[in-house]
C-alpha cells in the first residue's frame, strides 16, 4: 500500500516537472536588430506593436542599441512573424544571416 502511494507521488511529481519543462521549452528569446529607431518614442511604438502580438511574452526595445529583445511562445509565433510585426511599424527588422 505504501509503495503504491509512493509510486503515485513519484509519478505525479514527474508529470509536474515535465509540464514545467515543456512550458519553459516553448518560450524562446530572440534579439532582432531594428533599423531606423531614433528615440524613445520609436522604440516605444515597436515595443507596443510587439506586446500587442499574441504569443509575445515580453519585448525590450532599445533605440540606442537598435535592437529588440523578444521573449515569445514558440508554439504561437516564429521569428519571421516577429520581423513582420516590426516592419509593420515602419522600422526595419534587419536580417542577420547565420542566426
Ligand atoms: Cu523617435
Backbone and ligand atoms as CSV (ligand in chain L), in Angstrom:
chain,resi,resn,atom,element,x,y,z
A,1,UNK,N,N,0.835,-1.213,0.000
A,1,UNK,CA,C,0.000,0.000,0.000
A,1,UNK,C,C,0.864,1.254,0.000
A,2,UNK,N,N,1.884,1.209,0.867
A,2,UNK,CA,C,2.759,2.382,0.968
A,2,UNK,C,C,3.535,2.593,-0.333
A,3,UNK,N,N,3.980,1.489,-0.911
A,3,UNK,CA,C,4.759,1.615,-2.151
A,3,UNK,C,C,3.870,2.136,-3.283
A,4,UNK,N,N,2.602,1.799,-3.204
A,4,UNK,CA,C,1.667,2.276,-4.223
A,4,UNK,C,C,1.516,3.809,-4.136
A,5,UNK,N,N,1.371,4.272,-2.898
A,5,UNK,CA,C,1.268,5.717,-2.681
A,5,UNK,C,C,2.563,6.404,-3.129
A,6,UNK,N,N,3.683,5.794,-2.763
A,6,UNK,CA,C,4.988,6.358,-3.137
A,6,UNK,C,C,5.109,6.472,-4.652
A,7,UNK,N,N,4.729,5.425,-5.355
A,7,UNK,CA,C,4.862,5.474,-6.814
A,7,UNK,C,C,3.882,6.481,-7.416
A,8,UNK,N,N,2.740,6.629,-6.772
A,8,UNK,CA,C,1.757,7.614,-7.229
A,8,UNK,C,C,2.330,9.029,-7.092
A,9,UNK,N,N,2.942,9.275,-5.929
A,9,UNK,CA,C,3.534,10.598,-5.659
A,9,UNK,C,C,4.687,10.857,-6.625
A,10,UNK,N,N,5.527,9.850,-6.799
A,10,UNK,CA,C,6.668,9.990,-7.719
A,10,UNK,C,C,6.154,10.290,-9.132
A,11,UNK,N,N,5.110,9.568,-9.521
A,11,UNK,CA,C,4.520,9.777,-10.843
A,11,UNK,C,C,3.988,11.179,-11.006
A,12,UNK,N,N,3.328,11.660,-9.986
A,12,UNK,CA,C,2.735,12.997,-10.002
A,12,UNK,C,C,3.817,14.073,-10.122
A,13,UNK,N,N,4.869,13.895,-9.334
A,13,UNK,CA,C,5.987,14.853,-9.354
A,13,UNK,C,C,6.617,14.879,-10.741
A,14,UNK,N,N,6.762,13.703,-11.353
A,14,UNK,CA,C,7.366,13.639,-12.684
A,14,UNK,C,C,6.501,14.339,-13.724
A,15,UNK,N,N,5.200,14.138,-13.619
A,15,UNK,CA,C,4.274,14.787,-14.555
A,15,UNK,C,C,4.357,16.307,-14.409
A,16,UNK,N,N,4.407,16.767,-13.155
A,16,UNK,CA,C,4.512,18.208,-12.886
A,16,UNK,C,C,5.821,18.772,-13.430
A,17,UNK,N,N,6.912,18.061,-13.176
A,17,UNK,CA,C,8.226,18.513,-13.627
A,17,UNK,C,C,8.261,18.597,-15.145
A,18,UNK,N,N,7.686,17.596,-15.788
A,18,UNK,CA,C,7.638,17.557,-17.243
A,18,UNK,C,C,6.827,18.743,-17.783
A,19,UNK,N,N,5.714,19.017,-17.112
A,19,UNK,CA,C,4.861,20.137,-17.511
A,19,UNK,C,C,5.605,21.453,-17.453
A,20,UNK,N,N,6.337,21.661,-16.383
A,20,UNK,CA,C,7.107,22.897,-16.204
A,20,UNK,C,C,8.187,22.996,-17.281
A,21,UNK,N,N,8.845,21.874,-17.551
A,21,UNK,CA,C,9.919,21.877,-18.544
A,21,UNK,C,C,9.390,22.163,-19.951
A,22,UNK,N,N,8.253,21.566,-20.299
A,22,UNK,CA,C,7.704,21.813,-21.640
A,22,UNK,C,C,7.246,23.252,-21.773
A,23,UNK,N,N,6.648,23.801,-20.718
A,23,UNK,CA,C,6.201,25.193,-20.763
A,23,UNK,C,C,7.397,26.108,-20.996
A,24,UNK,N,N,8.510,25.822,-20.326
A,24,UNK,CA,C,9.711,26.631,-20.472
A,24,UNK,C,C,10.311,26.444,-21.856
A,25,UNK,N,N,10.178,25.233,-22.403
A,25,UNK,CA,C,10.780,24.940,-23.706
A,25,UNK,C,C,10.092,25.716,-24.826
A,26,UNK,N,N,8.829,26.070,-24.615
A,26,UNK,CA,C,8.098,26.793,-25.641
A,26,UNK,C,C,8.442,28.277,-25.655
A,27,UNK,N,N,9.055,28.772,-24.580
A,27,UNK,CA,C,9.422,30.178,-24.527
A,27,UNK,C,C,10.812,30.372,-25.105
A,28,UNK,N,N,10.876,31.171,-26.150
A,28,UNK,CA,C,12.156,31.454,-26.789
A,28,UNK,C,C,12.469,32.932,-26.656
A,29,UNK,N,N,13.748,33.253,-26.623
A,29,UNK,CA,C,14.157,34.652,-26.606
A,29,UNK,C,C,14.994,34.913,-27.846
A,30,UNK,N,N,14.655,35.997,-28.531
A,30,UNK,CA,C,15.402,36.327,-29.736
A,30,UNK,C,C,15.757,37.815,-29.728
A,31,UNK,N,N,16.914,38.125,-30.274
A,31,UNK,CA,C,17.315,39.526,-30.416
A,31,UNK,C,C,17.286,39.874,-31.899
A,32,UNK,N,N,16.489,40.865,-32.228
A,32,UNK,CA,C,16.383,41.285,-33.632
A,32,UNK,C,C,16.875,42.718,-33.764
A,33,UNK,N,N,17.802,42.913,-34.695
A,33,UNK,CA,C,18.299,44.267,-34.965
A,33,UNK,C,C,17.209,45.061,-35.680
A,34,UNK,N,N,17.000,46.286,-35.225
A,34,UNK,CA,C,15.970,47.125,-35.846
A,34,UNK,C,C,16.600,48.432,-36.311
A,35,UNK,N,N,16.436,48.707,-37.591
A,35,UNK,CA,C,16.974,49.937,-38.172
A,35,UNK,C,C,15.951,51.059,-38.147
A,36,UNK,N,N,16.419,52.276,-37.959
A,36,UNK,CA,C,15.567,53.446,-38.117
A,36,UNK,C,C,15.023,54.053,-36.838
A,37,UNK,N,N,15.266,53.404,-35.699
A,37,UNK,CA,C,14.746,53.965,-34.441
A,37,UNK,C,C,15.676,55.084,-33.971
A,38,UNK,N,N,15.080,56.273,-33.729
A,38,UNK,CA,C,15.909,57.427,-33.373
A,38,UNK,C,C,15.776,57.834,-31.907
A,39,UNK,N,N,14.614,57.558,-31.318
A,39,UNK,CA,C,14.417,57.994,-29.941
A,39,UNK,C,C,13.507,57.031,-29.184
A,40,UNK,N,N,13.181,57.410,-27.959
A,40,UNK,CA,C,12.365,56.542,-27.107
A,40,UNK,C,C,10.965,56.322,-27.666
A,41,UNK,N,N,10.461,57.307,-28.408
A,41,UNK,CA,C,9.121,57.155,-28.991
A,41,UNK,C,C,9.125,56.057,-30.046
A,42,UNK,N,N,10.214,55.993,-30.802
A,42,UNK,CA,C,10.342,54.955,-31.822
A,42,UNK,C,C,10.341,53.577,-31.173
A,43,UNK,N,N,11.201,53.411,-30.171
A,43,UNK,CA,C,11.293,52.109,-29.531
A,43,UNK,C,C,9.987,51.752,-28.834
A,44,UNK,N,N,9.298,52.778,-28.308
A,44,UNK,CA,C,8.025,52.525,-27.633
A,44,UNK,C,C,6.976,52.006,-28.598
A,45,UNK,N,N,6.974,52.546,-29.824
A,45,UNK,CA,C,5.956,52.091,-30.769
A,45,UNK,C,C,6.241,50.670,-31.248
A,46,UNK,N,N,7.530,50.334,-31.385
A,46,UNK,CA,C,7.895,48.961,-31.761
A,46,UNK,C,C,7.514,48.007,-30.621
A,47,UNK,N,N,7.855,48.431,-29.412
A,47,UNK,CA,C,7.560,47.627,-28.232
A,47,UNK,C,C,6.059,47.379,-28.083
A,48,UNK,N,N,5.284,48.433,-28.326
A,48,UNK,CA,C,3.824,48.348,-28.204
A,48,UNK,C,C,3.253,47.357,-29.217
A,49,UNK,N,N,3.737,47.458,-30.456
A,49,UNK,CA,C,3.258,46.555,-31.512
A,49,UNK,C,C,3.599,45.100,-31.191
A,50,UNK,N,N,4.816,44.903,-30.664
A,50,UNK,CA,C,5.237,43.540,-30.341
A,50,UNK,C,C,4.410,42.962,-29.205
A,51,UNK,N,N,4.217,43.778,-28.168
A,51,UNK,CA,C,3.481,43.296,-26.996
A,51,UNK,C,C,2.007,43.035,-27.318
A,52,UNK,N,N,1.501,43.708,-28.359
A,52,UNK,CA,C,0.110,43.505,-28.757
A,52,UNK,C,C,-0.046,42.230,-29.586
A,53,UNK,N,N,1.079,41.631,-29.956
A,53,UNK,CA,C,1.045,40.417,-30.772
A,53,UNK,C,C,0.849,39.193,-29.888
A,54,UNK,N,N,-0.091,38.338,-30.277
A,54,UNK,CA,C,-0.348,37.166,-29.464
A,54,UNK,C,C,0.844,36.215,-29.487
A,55,UNK,N,N,1.260,35.799,-28.303
A,55,UNK,CA,C,2.389,34.883,-28.206
A,55,UNK,C,C,3.643,35.577,-27.703
A,56,UNK,N,N,3.651,36.933,-27.779
A,56,UNK,CA,C,4.790,37.681,-27.250
A,56,UNK,C,C,4.618,37.826,-25.746
A,57,UNK,N,N,5.625,37.349,-25.008
A,57,UNK,CA,C,5.535,37.421,-23.549
A,57,UNK,C,C,6.214,38.664,-22.990
A,58,UNK,N,N,7.278,39.105,-23.688
A,58,UNK,CA,C,7.962,40.312,-23.248
A,58,UNK,C,C,8.761,40.880,-24.415
A,59,UNK,N,N,8.863,42.197,-24.452
A,59,UNK,CA,C,9.652,42.838,-25.505
A,59,UNK,C,C,10.398,44.024,-24.915
A,60,UNK,N,N,11.725,43.988,-25.015
A,60,UNK,CA,C,12.559,45.093,-24.567
A,60,UNK,C,C,13.191,45.704,-25.812
A,61,UNK,N,N,12.734,46.905,-26.158
A,61,UNK,CA,C,13.233,47.536,-27.380
A,61,UNK,C,C,14.088,48.735,-27.007
A,62,UNK,N,N,15.276,48.799,-27.591
A,62,UNK,CA,C,16.185,49.910,-27.315
A,62,UNK,C,C,16.526,50.646,-28.593
A,63,UNK,N,N,16.228,51.943,-28.621
A,63,UNK,CA,C,16.573,52.738,-29.807
A,63,UNK,C,C,18.073,53.003,-29.833
A,64,UNK,N,N,18.696,53.064,-28.652
A,64,UNK,CA,C,20.142,53.283,-28.581
A,64,UNK,C,C,20.917,52.124,-29.178
A,65,UNK,N,N,20.535,50.913,-28.764
A,65,UNK,CA,C,21.216,49.727,-29.277
A,65,UNK,C,C,20.689,49.344,-30.654
A,66,UNK,N,N,19.492,49.850,-30.978
A,66,UNK,CA,C,18.883,49.499,-32.247
A,66,UNK,C,C,18.488,48.040,-32.316
A,67,UNK,N,N,17.963,47.547,-31.215
A,67,UNK,CA,C,17.554,46.148,-31.233
A,67,UNK,C,C,16.358,45.891,-30.324
A,68,UNK,N,N,15.707,44.764,-30.614
A,68,UNK,CA,C,14.571,44.341,-29.815
A,68,UNK,C,C,14.863,42.955,-29.259
A,69,UNK,N,N,14.737,42.820,-27.943
A,69,UNK,CA,C,14.899,41.512,-27.319
A,69,UNK,C,C,13.496,41.016,-26.981
A,70,UNK,N,N,13.117,39.951,-27.642
A,70,UNK,CA,C,11.738,39.481,-27.534
A,70,UNK,C,C,11.665,38.074,-26.971
A,71,UNK,N,N,10.793,37.945,-25.975
A,71,UNK,CA,C,10.505,36.638,-25.391
A,71,UNK,C,C,9.158,36.210,-25.943
A,72,UNK,N,N,9.109,35.063,-26.573
A,72,UNK,CA,C,7.850,34.657,-27.179
A,72,UNK,C,C,7.590,33.159,-27.089
A,73,UNK,N,N,6.331,32.819,-27.285
A,73,UNK,CA,C,5.906,31.422,-27.256
A,73,UNK,C,C,6.141,30.800,-28.628
A,74,UNK,N,N,7.033,29.856,-28.643
A,74,UNK,CA,C,7.450,29.164,-29.861
A,74,UNK,C,C,6.285,28.465,-30.567
A,75,UNK,N,N,5.246,28.136,-29.831
A,75,UNK,CA,C,4.108,27.415,-30.390
A,75,UNK,C,C,3.180,28.347,-31.162
A,76,UNK,N,N,3.219,29.631,-30.808
A,76,UNK,CA,C,2.282,30.585,-31.412
A,76,UNK,C,C,2.927,31.490,-32.451
A,77,UNK,N,N,4.234,31.662,-32.337
A,77,UNK,CA,C,4.932,32.639,-33.172
A,77,UNK,C,C,6.259,32.098,-33.663
A,78,UNK,N,N,6.797,32.761,-34.666
A,78,UNK,CA,C,8.176,32.483,-35.050
A,78,UNK,C,C,8.871,33.811,-35.350
A,79,UNK,N,N,10.178,33.713,-35.594
A,79,UNK,CA,C,10.975,34.919,-35.786
A,79,UNK,C,C,10.527,35.708,-37.010
A,80,UNK,N,N,10.137,35.010,-38.075
A,80,UNK,CA,C,9.705,35.689,-39.302
A,80,UNK,C,C,8.487,36.564,-39.023
A,81,UNK,N,N,7.577,36.041,-38.217
A,81,UNK,CA,C,6.364,36.791,-37.874
A,81,UNK,C,C,6.723,38.031,-37.036
A,82,UNK,N,N,7.682,37.872,-36.137
A,82,UNK,CA,C,8.120,38.998,-35.305
A,82,UNK,C,C,8.738,40.094,-36.179
A,83,UNK,N,N,9.496,39.683,-37.197
A,83,UNK,CA,C,10.087,40.653,-38.132
A,83,UNK,C,C,8.991,41.404,-38.885
A,84,UNK,N,N,7.950,40.654,-39.267
A,84,UNK,CA,C,6.810,41.275,-39.956
A,84,UNK,C,C,6.170,42.352,-39.084
A,85,UNK,N,N,5.991,42.016,-37.797
A,85,UNK,CA,C,5.373,42.961,-36.863
A,85,UNK,C,C,6.237,44.218,-36.759
A,86,UNK,N,N,7.551,44.027,-36.644
A,86,UNK,CA,C,8.470,45.170,-36.551
A,86,UNK,C,C,8.402,46.010,-37.831
A,87,UNK,N,N,8.434,45.345,-38.979
A,87,UNK,CA,C,8.376,46.062,-40.264
A,87,UNK,C,C,7.063,46.823,-40.430
A,88,UNK,N,N,5.993,46.276,-39.856
A,88,UNK,CA,C,4.681,46.927,-39.977
A,88,UNK,C,C,4.613,48.235,-39.188
A,89,UNK,N,N,5.565,48.458,-38.286
A,89,UNK,CA,C,5.577,49.701,-37.520
A,89,UNK,C,C,6.306,50.812,-38.287
A,90,UNK,N,N,6.896,50.458,-39.431
A,90,UNK,CA,C,7.594,51.454,-40.231
A,90,UNK,C,C,9.097,51.418,-40.042
A,91,UNK,N,N,9.556,50.558,-39.128
A,91,UNK,CA,C,11.004,50.396,-38.955
A,91,UNK,C,C,11.421,49.124,-39.678
A,92,UNK,N,N,12.727,48.876,-39.703
A,92,UNK,CA,C,13.202,47.756,-40.491
A,92,UNK,C,C,13.900,46.713,-39.621
A,93,UNK,N,N,13.331,45.500,-39.621
A,93,UNK,CA,C,13.986,44.386,-38.933
A,93,UNK,C,C,15.110,43.892,-39.844
A,94,UNK,N,N,16.335,43.965,-39.350
A,94,UNK,CA,C,17.495,43.619,-40.159
A,94,UNK,C,C,17.727,42.109,-40.147
A,95,UNK,N,N,17.867,41.566,-41.340
A,95,UNK,CA,C,18.161,40.128,-41.451
A,95,UNK,C,C,19.597,39.890,-41.023
A,96,UNK,N,N,19.782,38.883,-40.178
A,96,UNK,CA,C,21.124,38.533,-39.754
A,96,UNK,C,C,21.400,37.099,-40.178
A,97,UNK,N,N,22.108,36.942,-41.297
A,97,UNK,CA,C,22.381,35.585,-41.781
A,97,UNK,C,C,23.203,34.813,-40.760
A,98,UNK,N,N,22.938,33.552,-40.718
A,98,UNK,CA,C,23.705,32.683,-39.819
A,98,UNK,C,C,23.142,32.594,-38.423
A,99,UNK,N,N,21.935,33.130,-38.241
A,99,UNK,CA,C,21.338,33.049,-36.906
A,99,UNK,C,C,20.074,32.226,-36.918
L,1,CU,CU,CU,11.676,58.515,-32.438
